[in-house]
Amino acid sequence: MQNTGTAIKPWYRLCLRCGKRIFSDLLDSEGMCDYCREVKSMKASVSRGRKERKARK
């Protein structure tokens, strides 16, 4: 007889930023999924660009 309850598979982990269950090999060293990593890099590049524009003025 099979277990009818839901079990979290050991190879899935939660993303530390969004909390989504992701296959553990797809998480980076900080524990973030690809989407959160892209969002973080986009925010960093935008803030870097603003600092450069502000410094030019």
N, CA, C, O and CB atoms as a CASP TS submission, in Angstrom:
PFRMAT TS
TARGET T0000
AUTHOR 0000-0000-0000
METHOD Language model
MODEL 1
PARENT N/A
ATOM      1  N   MET     1       0.839  -1.176   0.000  1.00  0.00           N
ATOM      2  CA  MET     1       0.000   0.000   0.000  1.00  0.00           C
ATOM      3  C   MET     1       0.889   1.245   0.000  1.00  0.00           C
ATOM      4  O   MET     1       1.861   1.326   0.751  1.00  0.00           O
ATOM      5  CB  MET     1      -0.957  -0.005   1.218  1.00  0.00           C
ATOM      6  N   GLN     2       0.546   2.202  -0.842  1.00  0.00           N
ATOM      7  CA  GLN     2       1.365   3.402  -0.954  1.00  0.00           C
ATOM      8  C   GLN     2       0.948   4.463   0.062  1.00  0.00           C
ATOM      9  O   GLN     2      -0.199   4.514   0.505  1.00  0.00           O
ATOM     10  CB  GLN     2       1.275   3.968  -2.365  1.00  0.00           C
ATOM     11  N   ASN     3       1.895   5.286   0.407  1.00  0.00           N
ATOM     12  CA  ASN     3       1.628   6.382   1.326  1.00  0.00           C
ATOM     13  C   ASN     3       0.836   7.458   0.585  1.00  0.00           C
ATOM     14  O   ASN     3       1.255   7.900  -0.485  1.00  0.00           O
ATOM     15  CB  ASN     3       2.952   6.961   1.911  1.00  0.00           C
ATOM     16  N   THR     4      -0.293   7.885   1.134  1.00  0.00           N
ATOM     17  CA  THR     4      -1.120   8.885   0.455  1.00  0.00           C
ATOM     18  C   THR     4      -0.751  10.308   0.840  1.00  0.00           C
ATOM     19  O   THR     4      -1.209  11.253   0.198  1.00  0.00           O
ATOM     20  CB  THR     4      -2.577   8.644   0.762  1.00  0.00           C
ATOM     21  N   GLY     5       0.059  10.483   1.863  1.00  0.00           N
ATOM     22  CA  GLY     5       0.469  11.817   2.291  1.00  0.00           C
ATOM     23  C   GLY     5       1.530  12.386   1.356  1.00  0.00           C
ATOM     24  O   GLY     5       2.238  11.640   0.680  1.00  0.00           O
ATOM     25  N   THR     6       1.635  13.702   1.323  1.00  0.00           N
ATOM     26  CA  THR     6       2.656  14.323   0.479  1.00  0.00           C
ATOM     27  C   THR     6       3.974  14.365   1.230  1.00  0.00           C
ATOM     28  O   THR     6       4.018  14.652   2.427  1.00  0.00           O
ATOM     29  CB  THR     6       2.230  15.748   0.046  1.00  0.00           C
ATOM     30  N   ALA     7       5.024  14.081   0.523  1.00  0.00           N
ATOM     31  CA  ALA     7       6.355  14.092   1.122  1.00  0.00           C
ATOM     32  C   ALA     7       7.241  15.023   0.304  1.00  0.00           C
ATOM     33  O   ALA     7       7.189  15.012  -0.925  1.00  0.00           O
ATOM     34  CB  ALA     7       6.962  12.652   1.188  1.00  0.00           C
ATOM     35  N   ILE     8       8.042  15.815   0.975  1.00  0.00           N
ATOM     36  CA  ILE     8       8.993  16.672   0.277  1.00  0.00           C
ATOM     37  C   ILE     8      10.178  15.805  -0.110  1.00  0.00           C
ATOM     38  O   ILE     8      10.816  15.178   0.736  1.00  0.00           O
ATOM     39  CB  ILE     8       9.437  17.895   1.161  1.00  0.00           C
ATOM     40  N   LYS     9      10.449  15.785  -1.371  1.00  0.00           N
ATOM     41  CA  LYS     9      11.537  14.946  -1.854  1.00  0.00           C
ATOM     42  C   LYS     9      12.867  15.545  -1.405  1.00  0.00           C
ATOM     43  O   LYS     9      13.022  16.766  -1.406  1.00  0.00           O
ATOM     44  CB  LYS     9      11.486  14.804  -3.400  1.00  0.00           C
ATOM     45  N   PRO    10      13.812  14.720  -1.030  1.00  0.00           N
ATOM     46  CA  PRO    10      15.069  15.221  -0.472  1.00  0.00           C
ATOM     47  C   PRO    10      15.912  16.017  -1.469  1.00  0.00           C
ATOM     48  O   PRO    10      16.788  16.780  -1.063  1.00  0.00           O
ATOM     49  CB  PRO    10      15.878  14.071   0.047  1.00  0.00           C
ATOM     50  N   TRP    11      15.657  15.850  -2.761  1.00  0.00           N
ATOM     51  CA  TRP    11      16.473  16.573  -3.729  1.00  0.00           C
ATOM     52  C   TRP    11      15.888  17.940  -4.069  1.00  0.00           C
ATOM     53  O   TRP    11      16.459  18.657  -4.891  1.00  0.00           O
ATOM     54  CB  TRP    11      16.626  15.754  -4.990  1.00  0.00           C
ATOM     55  N   TYR    12      14.770  18.317  -3.462  1.00  0.00           N
ATOM     56  CA  TYR    12      14.203  19.653  -3.616  1.00  0.00           C
ATOM     57  C   TYR    12      14.493  20.472  -2.374  1.00  0.00           C
ATOM     58  O   TYR    12      14.425  19.966  -1.253  1.00  0.00           O
ATOM     59  CB  TYR    12      12.684  19.586  -3.880  1.00  0.00           C
ATOM     60  N   ARG    13      14.813  21.729  -2.576  1.00  0.00           N
ATOM     61  CA  ARG    13      15.033  22.654  -1.456  1.00  0.00           C
ATOM     62  C   ARG    13      14.309  23.945  -1.741  1.00  0.00           C
ATOM     63  O   ARG    13      13.921  24.213  -2.878  1.00  0.00           O
ATOM     64  CB  ARG    13      16.547  22.917  -1.222  1.00  0.00           C
ATOM     65  N   LEU    14      14.129  24.742  -0.716  1.00  0.00           N
ATOM     66  CA  LEU    14      13.460  26.029  -0.867  1.00  0.00           C
ATOM     67  C   LEU    14      14.473  27.116  -1.222  1.00  0.00           C
ATOM     68  O   LEU    14      15.576  27.153  -0.677  1.00  0.00           O
ATOM     69  CB  LEU    14      12.702  26.400   0.423  1.00  0.00           C
ATOM     70  N   CYS    15      14.087  27.991  -2.134  1.00  0.00           N
ATOM     71  CA  CYS    15      14.904  29.167  -2.435  1.00  0.00           C
ATOM     72  C   CYS    15      14.861  30.071  -1.212  1.00  0.00           C
ATOM     73  O   CYS    15      13.792  30.282  -0.638  1.00  0.00           O
ATOM     74  CB  CYS    15      14.395  29.922  -3.727  1.00  0.00           C
ATOM     75  N   LEU    16      15.989  30.600  -0.812  1.00  0.00           N
ATOM     76  CA  LEU    16      16.033  31.422   0.400  1.00  0.00           C
ATOM     77  C   LEU    16      15.349  32.766   0.225  1.00  0.00           C
ATOM     78  O   LEU    16      14.932  33.377   1.209  1.00  0.00           O
ATOM     79  CB  LEU    16      17.461  31.642   0.819  1.00  0.00           C
ATOM     80  N   ARG    17      15.226  33.234  -1.001  1.00  0.00           N
ATOM     81  CA  ARG    17      14.609  34.535  -1.232  1.00  0.00           C
ATOM     82  C   ARG    17      13.108  34.443  -1.477  1.00  0.00           C
ATOM     83  O   ARG    17      12.337  35.142  -0.820  1.00  0.00           O
ATOM     84  CB  ARG    17      15.269  35.209  -2.403  1.00  0.00           C
ATOM     85  N   CYS    18      12.676  33.592  -2.413  1.00  0.00           N
ATOM     86  CA  CYS    18      11.251  33.538  -2.766  1.00  0.00           C
ATOM     87  C   CYS    18      10.507  32.383  -2.106  1.00  0.00           C
ATOM     88  O   CYS    18       9.278  32.407  -2.050  1.00  0.00           O
ATOM     89  CB  CYS    18      11.101  33.431  -4.258  1.00  0.00           C
ATOM     90  N   GLY    19      11.210  31.383  -1.608  1.00  0.00           N
ATOM     91  CA  GLY    19      10.575  30.266  -0.925  1.00  0.00           C
ATOM     92  C   GLY    19      10.022  29.194  -1.845  1.00  0.00           C
ATOM     93  O   GLY    19       9.319  28.294  -1.384  1.00  0.00           O
ATOM     94  N   LYS    20      10.321  29.267  -3.129  1.00  0.00           N
ATOM     95  CA  LYS    20       9.833  28.292  -4.097  1.00  0.00           C
ATOM     96  C   LYS    20      10.658  27.004  -3.999  1.00  0.00           C
ATOM     97  O   LYS    20      11.871  27.060  -3.795  1.00  0.00           O
ATOM     98  CB  LYS    20       9.890  28.872  -5.534  1.00  0.00           C
ATOM     99  N   ARG    21      10.001  25.842  -4.145  1.00  0.00           N
ATOM    100  CA  ARG    21      10.726  24.566  -4.119  1.00  0.00           C
ATOM    101  C   ARG    21      11.447  24.379  -5.442  1.00  0.00           C
ATOM    102  O   ARG    21      10.812  24.380  -6.497  1.00  0.00           O
ATOM    103  CB  ARG    21       9.762  23.371  -3.845  1.00  0.00           C
ATOM    104  N   ILE    22      12.758  24.220  -5.403  1.00  0.00           N
ATOM    105  CA  ILE    22      13.608  24.115  -6.581  1.00  0.00           C
ATOM    106  C   ILE    22      14.493  22.885  -6.433  1.00  0.00           C
ATOM    107  O   ILE    22      14.898  22.535  -5.324  1.00  0.00           O
ATOM    108  CB  ILE    22      14.466  25.403  -6.776  1.00  0.00           C
ATOM    109  N   PHE    23      14.792  22.235  -7.544  1.00  0.00           N
ATOM    110  CA  PHE    23      15.738  21.124  -7.533  1.00  0.00           C
ATOM    111  C   PHE    23      17.067  21.632  -6.984  1.00  0.00           C
ATOM    112  O   PHE    23      17.546  22.680  -7.416  1.00  0.00           O
ATOM    113  CB  PHE    23      15.916  20.512  -8.965  1.00  0.00           C
ATOM    114  N   SER    24      17.660  20.928  -6.063  1.00  0.00           N
ATOM    115  CA  SER    24      18.822  21.425  -5.317  1.00  0.00           C
ATOM    116  C   SER    24      20.021  21.763  -6.203  1.00  0.00           C
ATOM    117  O   SER    24      20.816  22.632  -5.844  1.00  0.00           O
ATOM    118  CB  SER    24      19.237  20.404  -4.296  1.00  0.00           C
ATOM    119  N   ASP    25      20.171  21.101  -7.346  1.00  0.00           N
ATOM    120  CA  ASP    25      21.292  21.411  -8.238  1.00  0.00           C
ATOM    121  C   ASP    25      21.135  22.759  -8.926  1.00  0.00           C
ATOM    122  O   ASP    25      22.113  23.310  -9.431  1.00  0.00           O
ATOM    123  CB  ASP    25      21.438  20.327  -9.281  1.00  0.00           C
ATOM    124  N   LEU    26      19.921  23.297  -8.954  1.00  0.00           N
ATOM    125  CA  LEU    26      19.679  24.576  -9.627  1.00  0.00           C
ATOM    126  C   LEU    26      19.845  25.776  -8.707  1.00  0.00           C
ATOM    127  O   LEU    26      19.765  26.919  -9.158  1.00  0.00           O
ATOM    128  CB  LEU    26      18.294  24.589 -10.214  1.00  0.00           C
ATOM    129  N   LEU    27      20.075  25.528  -7.426  1.00  0.00           N
ATOM    130  CA  LEU    27      20.323  26.616  -6.489  1.00  0.00           C
ATOM    131  C   LEU    27      21.795  26.993  -6.512  1.00  0.00           C
ATOM    132  O   LEU    27      22.662  26.133  -6.666  1.00  0.00           O
ATOM    133  CB  LEU    27      19.889  26.221  -5.065  1.00  0.00           C
ATOM    134  N   ASP    28      22.078  28.292  -6.357  1.00  0.00           N
ATOM    135  CA  ASP    28      23.477  28.705  -6.317  1.00  0.00           C
ATOM    136  C   ASP    28      24.037  28.529  -4.916  1.00  0.00           C
ATOM    137  O   ASP    28      23.367  27.978  -4.042  1.00  0.00           O
ATOM    138  CB  ASP    28      23.628  30.165  -6.773  1.00  0.00           C
ATOM    139  N   SER    29      25.247  28.988  -4.700  1.00  0.00           N
ATOM    140  CA  SER    29      25.899  28.793  -3.404  1.00  0.00           C
ATOM    141  C   SER    29      25.208  29.555  -2.277  1.00  0.00           C
ATOM    142  O   SER    29      25.337  29.189  -1.108  1.00  0.00           O
ATOM    143  CB  SER    29      27.347  29.222  -3.489  1.00  0.00           C
ATOM    144  N   GLU    30      24.471  30.616  -2.624  1.00  0.00           N
ATOM    145  CA  GLU    30      23.740  31.387  -1.617  1.00  0.00           C
ATOM    146  C   GLU    30      22.350  30.805  -1.343  1.00  0.00           C
ATOM    147  O   GLU    30      21.648  31.265  -0.443  1.00  0.00           O
ATOM    148  CB  GLU    30      23.611  32.839  -2.067  1.00  0.00           C
ATOM    149  N   GLY    31      21.957  29.795  -2.120  1.00  0.00           N
ATOM    150  CA  GLY    31      20.653  29.178  -1.926  1.00  0.00           C
ATOM    151  C   GLY    31      19.533  29.860  -2.679  1.00  0.00           C
ATOM    152  O   GLY    31      18.365  29.700  -2.325  1.00  0.00           O
ATOM    153  N   MET    32      19.867  30.628  -3.723  1.00  0.00           N
ATOM    154  CA  MET    32      18.852  31.331  -4.506  1.00  0.00           C
ATOM    155  C   MET    32      18.628  30.632  -5.843  1.00  0.00           C
ATOM    156  O   MET    32      19.550  30.052  -6.417  1.00  0.00           O
ATOM    157  CB  MET    32      19.263  32.796  -4.733  1.00  0.00           C
ATOM    158  N   CYS    33      17.389  30.695  -6.329  1.00  0.00           N
ATOM    159  CA  CYS    33      17.057  30.115  -7.629  1.00  0.00           C
ATOM    160  C   CYS    33      17.533  31.047  -8.746  1.00  0.00           C
ATOM    161  O   CYS    33      17.980  32.164  -8.485  1.00  0.00           O
ATOM    162  CB  CYS    33      15.527  29.859  -7.744  1.00  0.00           C
ATOM    163  N   ASP    34      17.433  30.578  -9.988  1.00  0.00           N
ATOM    164  CA  ASP    34      17.884  31.358 -11.139  1.00  0.00           C
ATOM    165  C   ASP    34      17.148  32.684 -11.244  1.00  0.00           C
ATOM    166  O   ASP    34      17.761  33.718 -11.510  1.00  0.00           O
ATOM    167  CB  ASP    34      17.696  30.563 -12.419  1.00  0.00           C
ATOM    168  N   TYR    35      15.841  32.658 -11.037  1.00  0.00           N
ATOM    169  CA  TYR    35      15.046  33.881 -11.172  1.00  0.00           C
ATOM    170  C   TYR    35      15.483  34.934 -10.156  1.00  0.00           C
ATOM    171  O   TYR    35      15.692  36.092 -10.519  1.00  0.00           O
ATOM    172  CB  TYR    35      13.552  33.569 -10.999  1.00  0.00           C
ATOM    173  N   CYS    36      15.620  34.551  -8.909  1.00  0.00           N
ATOM    174  CA  CYS    36      16.014  35.507  -7.861  1.00  0.00           C
ATOM    175  C   CYS    36      17.424  36.029  -8.107  1.00  0.00           C
ATOM    176  O   CYS    36      17.709  37.197  -7.840  1.00  0.00           O
ATOM    177  CB  CYS    36      15.932  34.850  -6.469  1.00  0.00           C
ATOM    178  N   ARG    37      18.305  35.176  -8.611  1.00  0.00           N
ATOM    179  CA  ARG    37      19.666  35.592  -8.921  1.00  0.00           C
ATOM    180  C   ARG    37      19.671  36.643 -10.034  1.00  0.00           C
ATOM    181  O   ARG    37      20.422  37.617  -9.966  1.00  0.00           O
ATOM    182  CB  ARG    37      20.516  34.378  -9.327  1.00  0.00           C
ATOM    183  N   GLU    38      18.822  36.444 -11.073  1.00  0.00           N
ATOM    184  CA  GLU    38      18.720  37.407 -12.171  1.00  0.00           C
ATOM    185  C   GLU    38      18.162  38.726 -11.676  1.00  0.00           C
ATOM    186  O   GLU    38      18.658  39.786 -12.058  1.00  0.00           O
ATOM    187  CB  GLU    38      17.843  36.855 -13.298  1.00  0.00           C
ATOM    188  N   VAL    39      17.140  38.683 -10.834  1.00  0.00           N
ATOM    189  CA  VAL    39      16.552  39.902 -10.287  1.00  0.00           C
ATOM    190  C   VAL    39      17.588  40.656  -9.462  1.00  0.00           C
ATOM    191  O   VAL    39      17.691  41.879  -9.555  1.00  0.00           O
ATOM    192  CB  VAL    39      15.313  39.574  -9.427  1.00  0.00           C
ATOM    193  N   LYS    40      18.346  39.936  -8.668  1.00  0.00           N
ATOM    194  CA  LYS    40      19.375  40.555  -7.834  1.00  0.00           C
ATOM    195  C   LYS    40      20.438  41.224  -8.702  1.00  0.00           C
ATOM    196  O   LYS    40      20.875  42.334  -8.397  1.00  0.00           O
ATOM    197  CB  LYS    40      20.023  39.507  -6.909  1.00  0.00           C
ATOM    198  N   SER    41      20.860  40.555  -9.789  1.00  0.00           N
ATOM    199  CA  SER    41      21.887  41.140 -10.657  1.00  0.00           C
ATOM    200  C   SER    41      21.343  42.350 -11.415  1.00  0.00           C
ATOM    201  O   SER    41      22.076  43.311 -11.648  1.00  0.00           O
ATOM    202  CB  SER    41      22.412  40.089 -11.650  1.00  0.00           C
ATOM    203  N   MET    42      20.050  42.313 -11.805  1.00  0.00           N
ATOM    204  CA  MET    42      19.456  43.465 -12.492  1.00  0.00           C
ATOM    205  C   MET    42      19.394  44.664 -11.560  1.00  0.00           C
ATOM    206  O   MET    42      19.700  45.783 -11.973  1.00  0.00           O
ATOM    207  CB  MET    42      18.047  43.123 -13.012  1.00  0.00           C
ATOM    208  N   LYS    43      19.005  44.448 -10.315  1.00  0.00           N
ATOM    209  CA  LYS    43      18.938  45.545  -9.345  1.00  0.00           C
ATOM    210  C   LYS    43      20.320  46.132  -9.097  1.00  0.00           C
ATOM    211  O   LYS    43      20.464  47.346  -8.953  1.00  0.00           O
ATOM    212  CB  LYS    43      18.327  45.060  -8.021  1.00  0.00           C
ATOM    213  N   ALA    44      21.336  45.274  -9.047  1.00  0.00           N
ATOM    214  CA  ALA    44      22.702  45.746  -8.812  1.00  0.00           C
ATOM    215  C   ALA    44      23.191  46.580  -9.987  1.00  0.00           C
ATOM    216  O   ALA    44      23.849  47.600  -9.785  1.00  0.00           O
ATOM    217  CB  ALA    44      23.650  44.560  -8.573  1.00  0.00           C
ATOM    218  N   SER    45      22.878  46.161 -11.217  1.00  0.00           N
ATOM    219  CA  SER    45      23.348  46.915 -12.385  1.00  0.00           C
ATOM    220  C   SER    45      22.620  48.250 -12.507  1.00  0.00           C
ATOM    221  O   SER    45      23.220  49.239 -12.927  1.00  0.00           O
ATOM    222  CB  SER    45      23.154  46.093 -13.670  1.00  0.00           C
ATOM    223  N   VAL    46      21.337  48.295 -12.146  1.00  0.00           N
ATOM    224  CA  VAL    46      20.585  49.550 -12.197  1.00  0.00           C
ATOM    225  C   VAL    46      21.129  50.526 -11.169  1.00  0.00           C
ATOM    226  O   VAL    46      21.330  51.700 -11.483  1.00  0.00           O
ATOM    227  CB  VAL    46      19.084  49.301 -11.955  1.00  0.00           C
ATOM    228  N   SER    47      21.371  50.069  -9.955  1.00  0.00           N
ATOM    229  CA  SER    47      21.885  50.969  -8.918  1.00  0.00           C
ATOM    230  C   SER    47      23.298  51.426  -9.254  1.00  0.00           C
ATOM    231  O   SER    47      23.668  52.560  -8.948  1.00  0.00           O
ATOM    232  CB  SER    47      21.866  50.279  -7.543  1.00  0.00           C
ATOM    233  N   ARG    48      24.089  50.562  -9.879  1.00  0.00           N
ATOM    234  CA  ARG    48      25.437  50.938 -10.294  1.00  0.00           C
ATOM    235  C   ARG    48      25.372  52.042 -11.363  1.00  0.00           C
ATOM    236  O   ARG    48      26.152  52.993 -11.332  1.00  0.00           O
ATOM    237  CB  ARG    48      26.206  49.699 -10.834  1.00  0.00           C
ATOM    238  N   GLY    49      24.436  51.901 -12.301  1.00  0.00           N
ATOM    239  CA  GLY    49      24.270  52.898 -13.355  1.00  0.00           C
ATOM    240  C   GLY    49      23.831  54.241 -12.806  1.00  0.00           C
ATOM    241  O   GLY    49      24.282  55.283 -13.282  1.00  0.00           O
ATOM    242  N   ARG    50      22.966  54.231 -11.820  1.00  0.00           N
ATOM    243  CA  ARG    50      22.505  55.483 -11.205  1.00  0.00           C
ATOM    244  C   ARG    50      23.645  56.184 -10.473  1.00  0.00           C
ATOM    245  O   ARG    50      23.759  57.409 -10.517  1.00  0.00           O
ATOM    246  CB  ARG    50      21.344  55.210 -10.232  1.00  0.00           C
ATOM    247  N   LYS    51      24.487  55.401  -9.800  1.00  0.00           N
ATOM    248  CA  LYS    51      25.612  55.991  -9.081  1.00  0.00           C
ATOM    249  C   LYS    51      26.580  56.636 -10.071  1.00  0.00           C
ATOM    250  O   LYS    51      27.110  57.715  -9.806  1.00  0.00           O
ATOM    251  CB  LYS    51      26.337  54.922  -8.228  1.00  0.00           C
ATOM    252  N   GLU    52      26.816  55.978 -11.217  1.00  0.00           N
ATOM    253  CA  GLU    52      27.717  56.528 -12.228  1.00  0.00           C
ATOM    254  C   GLU    52      27.162  57.819 -12.819  1.00  0.00           C
ATOM    255  O   GLU    52      27.907  58.778 -13.021  1.00  0.00           O
ATOM    256  CB  GLU    52      27.957  55.506 -13.339  1.00  0.00           C
ATOM    257  N   ARG    53      25.864  57.851 -13.096  1.00  0.00           N
ATOM    258  CA  ARG    53      25.246  59.072 -13.646  1.00  0.00           C
ATOM    259  C   ARG    53      25.306  60.203 -12.635  1.00  0.00           C
ATOM    260  O   ARG    53      25.564  61.353 -12.992  1.00  0.00           O
ATOM    261  CB  ARG    53      23.779  58.809 -14.055  1.00  0.00           C
ATOM    262  N   LYS    54      25.069  59.875 -11.377  1.00  0.00           N
ATOM    263  CA  LYS    54      25.090  60.896 -10.329  1.00  0.00           C
ATOM    264  C   LYS    54      26.507  61.451 -10.157  1.00  0.00           C
ATOM    265  O   LYS    54      26.677  62.646  -9.914  1.00  0.00           O
ATOM    266  CB  LYS    54      24.574  60.313  -8.991  1.00  0.00           C
ATOM    267  N   ALA    55      27.514  60.600 -10.280  1.00  0.00           N
ATOM    268  CA  ALA    55      28.910  61.014 -10.144  1.00  0.00           C
ATOM    269  C   ALA    55      29.336  61.920 -11.308  1.00  0.00           C
ATOM    270  O   ALA    55      30.178  62.799 -11.131  1.00  0.00           O
ATOM    271  CB  ALA    55      29.826  59.779 -10.072  1.00  0.00           C
ATOM    272  N   ARG    56      28.760  61.708 -12.486  1.00  0.00           N
ATOM    273  CA  ARG    56      29.109  62.529 -13.653  1.00  0.00           C
ATOM    274  C   ARG    56      28.601  63.948 -13.523  1.00  0.00           C
ATOM    275  O   ARG    56      29.217  64.870 -14.056  1.00  0.00           O
ATOM    276  CB  ARG    56      28.555  61.909 -14.917  1.00  0.00           C
ATOM    277  N   LYS    57      27.490  64.148 -12.826  1.00  0.00           N
ATOM    278  CA  LYS    57      26.886  65.491 -12.718  1.00  0.00           C
ATOM    279  C   LYS    57      27.675  66.413 -11.870  1.00  0.00           C
ATOM    280  O   LYS    57      27.291  67.569 -11.690  1.00  0.00           O
ATOM    281  CB  LYS    57      25.509  65.407 -12.172  1.00  0.00           C
TER
END
